[in-house]
Amino acid sequence: MKDPAALQALVEDVGAGNLIDAELLEGCPVEAHELDEMDATQAADVAAHCFAQLFDHKVQQRAGSDADLDSGVWCGCVDGFRFTISRDALGDLVLDFSVPAA
């Protein structure tokens, strides 16, 4: 996807509440059994892989900023979009992307 406005609109529309499952992780450099212990860099790799899969977008930049294993929350940025990976009440990991503030 080349059009930044279209990508931003897509992320606004379907960027939240994405369950990280085996299908979404297929081909990811971080394997499912590594998710609970991933560091901020690995979380950025997971988010970038999922971003590419969800939005058909080749990711250029990714950075993890925080990894809190105790609370199950990882944060960072993928091509200017903030991401948060968090554990829901059922124990599943959920990935949310947010659009940069204008």
Secondary structure in CASP SS format (residue, H / E / C, confidence):
PFRMAT SS
TARGET T0000
AUTHOR 0000-0000-0000
METHOD secondary structure of the structure
MODEL  1
M C 1.00
K C 1.00
D C 1.00
P H 1.00
A H 1.00
A H 1.00
L H 1.00
Q H 1.00
A H 1.00
L H 1.00
V H 1.00
E H 1.00
D H 1.00
V H 1.00
G C 1.00
A C 1.00
G C 1.00
N E 1.00
L E 1.00
I C 1.00
D C 1.00
A H 1.00
E H 1.00
L H 1.00
L H 1.00
E C 1.00
G C 1.00
C C 1.00
P C 1.00
V C 1.00
E C 1.00
A H 1.00
H H 1.00
E H 1.00
L H 1.00
D H 1.00
E H 1.00
M C 1.00
D C 1.00
A H 1.00
T H 1.00
Q H 1.00
A H 1.00
A H 1.00
D H 1.00
V H 1.00
A H 1.00
A H 1.00
H H 1.00
C H 1.00
F H 1.00
A H 1.00
Q H 1.00
L H 1.00
F H 1.00
D C 1.00
H C 1.00
K C 1.00
V C 1.00
Q C 1.00
Q C 1.00
R E 1.00
A E 1.00
G E 1.00
S E 1.00
D E 1.00
A E 1.00
D E 1.00
L C 1.00
D C 1.00
S C 1.00
G C 1.00
V E 1.00
W E 1.00
C E 1.00
G E 1.00
C E 1.00
V E 1.00
D C 1.00
G C 1.00
F E 1.00
R E 1.00
F E 1.00
T E 1.00
I E 1.00
S E 1.00
R E 1.00
D C 1.00
A C 1.00
L C 1.00
G C 1.00
D C 1.00
L E 1.00
V E 1.00
L E 1.00
D E 1.00
F E 1.00
S E 1.00
V C 1.00
P C 1.00
A C 1.00
A C 1.00
END
